[in-house]
Amino acid sequence: MTPARGDHDARRSEVSEGVWRVLSARGFEGLTLRAVAAELGASTGLLTHYFPNKRALLSHALEELDRRSADRPRRMAPADGSAPPPAGLARLRAALLDVLPLDEATESGNRIWVSSWDIALADPELAAAHAGRYARSRVALTGHVADAQRLGELPVGADPAGLAAAAQAFVLGLVVQSLFAPAEFPAERQTALLDAYLAGLAGLAGLAGSVGSAGSADGTGSAGSAG
């Protein structure tokens, strides 16, 4: 007799929880059908109903990691239902802070993400899925950059997609450094480094405005020089 759909969904949810617990404790390197079966107190035969091979298990684990990352509380979607930061630079900052390992939960999630890179790089299909996730993130960041440019908070002449890609690369690099040297890159320093990075970008917008103002005042388009 075929199990009811609700029973199947409940069992799959239970299996996903087992996958997540093994992933959290052992990382992708320790994620095997045998380990998940032991975690659930089940047979590997039962798991093959959901995951016919190791690759299917890894693919599901990446999807589960993606889902949990999206569902966790974020500055961009406060859990208390309050409004997100205003559009522009503040919203860009919030989105980038949401990537960083600033507390125990986000540190654990980032450790799992980084451990997944080696697995994904060894499999073209998994690598493509990872690339797609980062590409979707850049699209969202590009929207925030464009809003900040429209508000005069970031340099208007710069390519918003390029600025978004650079910002994403900055925070991903900061993630790696903070995971390897947490004492050297505590949450406060990560936040300060991000704020300094964004302030540098915002300063370029201010400089461009100053150049434009000076040009209109003296008719030469030159900002002049102290030296």
Stockholm file with secondary structure:
# STOCKHOLM 1.0

chainA/1-227         MTPARGDHDARRSEVSEGVWRVLSARGFEGLTLRAVAAELGASTGLLTHYFPNKRALLSHALEELDRRSADRPRRMAPADGSAPPPAGLARLRAALLDVLPLDEATESGNRIWVSSWDIALADPELAAAHAGRYARSRVALTGHVADAQRLGELPVGADPAGLAAAAQAFVLGLVVQSLFAPAEFPAERQTALLDAYLAGLAGLAGLAGSVGSAGSADGTGSAGSAG
#=GR chainA/1-227 SS CCCCHHHHHHHHHHHHHHHHHHHHHHTGGGCCHHHHHHHHTCCHHHHTTTCSSHHHHHHHHHHHHHHHHHHSCBTTBCTTCCCCCCTTHHHHHHHHHTTSCCSHHHHHHHHHHHHHHHHHHTSHHHHHHHHHHHHHHHHHHHHHHHHHHHTTSSCTTSCHHHHHHHHHHHHHHHHHHHHHCTTTSCHHHHHHHHHHHHHHHHHHHHHHHHHHHHHHHHSSCCCCCCC
#=GC SS_cons         CCCCHHHHHHHHHHHHHHHHHHHHHHTGGGCCHHHHHHHHTCCHHHHTTTCSSHHHHHHHHHHHHHHHHHHSCBTTBCTTCCCCCCTTHHHHHHHHHTTSCCSHHHHHHHHHHHHHHHHHHTSHHHHHHHHHHHHHHHHHHHHHHHHHHHTTSSCTTSCHHHHHHHHHHHHHHHHHHHHHCTTTSCHHHHHHHHHHHHHHHHHHHHHHHHHHHHHHHHSSCCCCCCC
//
